[in-house]
Amino acid sequence: MKDLIVFLKDKFPTIDVENENILESLDSFEVFTLVAALEEEYKISIPMDDISPENFNSKESINTLIGKLLK
């Protein structure tokens, strides 16, 4: 989780990582930029169906999604 927090703060300094609603704090371009950056960093492919508030509303939910996709 620490690596994810550092990654988010480094790549997206405007994102409040402690915010419980990360997805809502981004515009649509920033959402796709975040998804692309996560895919590149973690060598995963995030399906469109997984780009949802429940998967991006907090650092914990993003971490859970990444863990699921890495399996």
KAJO-V487885 format. One record per residue. RES is the residue in one letter. PSI is psi in radians with two decimals (999 if undefined). OMEGA is omega in radians with two decimals (NA if undefined). NEAR is the number of other C-alpha atoms within 10 Angstrom. Layout:
BEGIN
RES,PSI,OMEGA,NEAR / RES,PSI,OMEGA,NEAR
END
This chain:
BEGIN
M,-0.64,-3.12,11 / K,-0.71,3.12,9 / D,-0.70,3.13,9 / L,-0.76,-3.14,18 / I,-0.80,3.11,14 / V,-0.78,3.12,12 / F,-0.86,-3.12,15 / L,-0.78,-3.14,19 / K,-0.61,-3.13,14 / D,-0.86,-3.07,11 / K,-0.52,-3.05,13 / F,1.26,-3.07,15 / P,-0.32,3.13,10 / T,-0.23,3.12,11 / I,2.27,3.03,16 / D,1.73,-3.04,15 / V,-0.47,3.13,19 / E,-0.18,3.13,11 / N,2.37,-3.13,13 / E,-0.08,-3.10,15 / N,1.15,-3.08,16 / I,-0.78,-3.08,19 / L,-0.73,-3.13,21 / E,-0.34,-3.14,13 / S,0.00,-3.11,15 / L,2.59,2.98,15 / D,3.04,-3.02,10 / S,-0.64,3.10,11 / F,-0.75,3.14,9 / E,-0.61,3.10,14 / V,-0.83,-3.14,17 / F,-0.57,3.06,13 / T,-0.74,3.10,15 / L,-0.81,3.14,17 / V,-0.81,-3.14,19 / A,-0.71,3.14,14 / A,-0.71,3.10,16 / L,-0.73,3.12,20 / E,-0.75,-3.14,15 / E,-0.79,-3.09,11 / E,-0.75,-3.04,11 / Y,0.08,3.11,13 / K,0.89,3.14,12 / I,2.95,3.01,16 / S,2.11,-3.11,14 / I,1.96,3.12,15 / P,2.58,3.13,9 / M,-0.63,-3.14,8 / D,-0.39,-3.14,7 / D,-0.08,3.09,11 / I,1.49,-3.04,16 / S,2.82,3.13,10 / P,-0.67,-3.11,14 / E,-0.40,3.11,13 / N,-0.24,-3.08,19 / F,0.34,-3.10,22 / N,-0.15,3.13,18 / S,2.88,3.09,19 / K,-0.57,3.12,22 / E,-0.75,-3.13,17 / S,-0.62,3.07,15 / I,-0.75,3.11,20 / N,-0.74,3.11,18 / T,-0.76,3.12,15 / L,-0.80,3.13,17 / I,-0.78,3.12,20 / G,-0.73,3.12,12 / K,-0.73,-3.09,9 / L,-0.35,3.12,15 / L,-0.25,-3.12,11 / K,999,NA,6
END
